[in-house]
């Protein structure tokens, strides 16, 4: 049995390495429950993100510039041979891990000299802590204690020697009667409050930037017809912490806190944000769109909570007064200086460089969200074997990295994949990192 922490609030997360299912064990009762199933991709009318406006029922802000044209290349064949990327031992650096640690591959984020990761242990598999490893000195620091439902977020943002995330205080209750081998319902999760946390990785000191209570709940037709709470989305840049606040009644807002001066800029949004990333000094996000009120729904029946059926990829260039729409139906967002990459649900990876006026000709087959860093593009390939593929700045075709897990902050992250059943979370017990600048 593969055991994983319950990830319950972000519908469109950076669900690495693929659309997956996992089972959960809590207390003395070992219960098989469907954890999370990422749809193969939205239909033309179904996405999972927002657009710019005021309240959910307001008319979105009109974008005068046309959407960029997406021109795809033929996808790679699952049977086509790919060259193996040689990663010699001389350029690998081993990452210090606590004894008995298992790494959650949802949470692997690096920048500069630091790697932040989610860690679970075999004797307490349903709780997860956050650790920061200094990739130069080998120092290891716990930056967040383990807890099952005072929960580690799906997205963690790292910039320089700082990290940011949003916590939710939640409680769960299991259905009665308990699940059986034939029926695997999810536990009922109720979240009462949230907080945005900023941590200094050098000292371990943390501060709460903002906090709130009683987040709204929205229905998610793409995630097993369950309700999820609205909690902040966070992205930490060089000197700016961006995060969302608000609710469906008063509207969702984007806060941009300048850390050096303490000043905050506020922008209205048309809905909750699923993902948010800095592309250098530009800010990109995936925003929920196509709002539907509670009590409405498809032919199968009405939903008890309001819900969204669309998504938009938005970019706020440095110094701009308002964001620009780049694509529709986007999710699995990643970004690096001057470049943004995402998935649109058709098993294709797209990328667009600054000034984001037209999409680059990338259309490779993938079954997980893409990674982009230092001019390198990475993604998982065919579903059954999930090889990790990378496309370097000078590569004519993608290459396979058998141990590849992620690209982040100028690093290629490697970890063991042996012994993991297809479709379940990988939990490496050993990590290596390689500077992308050291690869050929």
C-alpha positions, 0 to 999 in steps of 0.5 A: 500500500502506498500511503500519502498525505491528504491533499484536499484543497487545491483543485489544479495543483502542480500534481507531479508526476502525473494524474494519480491516485493514492490511498490514505491511512489514518489512526488505527483504521487503515482505510483505502480512499481515493485521494486525488484523480486529475482528469485527463484534461478538460473538455473544450468547455471545461477548464479549471482557473479564473479571469480578471474582474471584481465579483464572481458574477461581474463581467470580466475585464475586456482584454483588447489584445488578441490571444496568442496563436498556439502552433504545435509541433508533432508530439513525441511518439511513446515508442520512439527511442530517446537519447539518455541524458548522461548525468555523471557522478562528478556533477551530482550533489547528494541532498541531506535527508533525515533518517527514514525520510520519504520525499513527497514529490509534490513539494520539491522547490529550489532556488539559488542554494536552497531546496524546500521539500515535503518529508514524511516518515514510515512510522507516521505516513499521514503527516508531512513536515517541510524541510529546507536543505542548503545545497552548498553546505549540506545543512538541513533545517525543519521549517514546518512541523508535521501535521495531517490537517493543519496542512502543508500546502500543495504549492511552496514558493522559494526565492533566494533564501526565503520560502512562502506558503499558505496553511489551512487549519482543517479537520476531517471526519470519516463517513459512517459506516467506514469505507469498505474494499468496495466503497472508498469515499473521501473523508469530509474535510472542513477548513476554518482558517488560513494564514500566509507564512514567510520563512527565512531559510538561513535562520528558520524564523517565520512570520505570518504575513496575513490570515483569515477565517472561514474560507468559502467552499466551491464545488469541483466537477473535475475532482470527483464531485467534491467541495474544496475550500478557497484558500490563498495562492502564493508566489514569492519573487525576488522582492515581492510576495504575491498572494490572494485573499477574499471570498465569493461575496466580497470578491477575490483580490491579489496582494503584492507585498514589496518586502523591502518597503512594506508597501502593498499593491492590490488588484481585483480578480474574477475568481480564485487562483489555481496556480501562480508563478514569477517569470523573472519580474513578471507574474503569471497565474491561472485564474478560475473562470466561467462562474456558476451559482450553487444549485445549478449543474449539468444534466446529472443534477445541481451542485450544492456549491458554486463552481467554475468550469473554465480557466485562463492564463494571465500575465502581469508584466513588470510595471503594468497596470493590468494583466494580459490574457495569454491562453484559455484552459491552462493548468500545471503552470510553471515559469522562469525568467522571461518564459512561461510553460503550461498544459492545456489538457490535450497532453501537450506542453506549451511555452511562451517567451517574453513579451508573451505575444505568441506561443512557442512551437512546443507540443510534446506529449506529457502526462504531468505538468511541465517544469521550466528552469534555466532555459531547460524544459522538463516533463513526464512522458508516457503514462505507463512508464512515466519517464522524465524528459528534458529539452535543453537550450541546444537540444533538437529532441528531448532526452530521457532522465531515468531518475528525473523528478523536477527542474527548479531554480537552476537545478535538475532534481534526481531521485529513485523511482524503483518499486513504485506502482504505476499511478501512485505517488513516488516517495524517494528516500534519496535525492541528488541535484545537478546544476543545469549549467553543468549539463551538456 
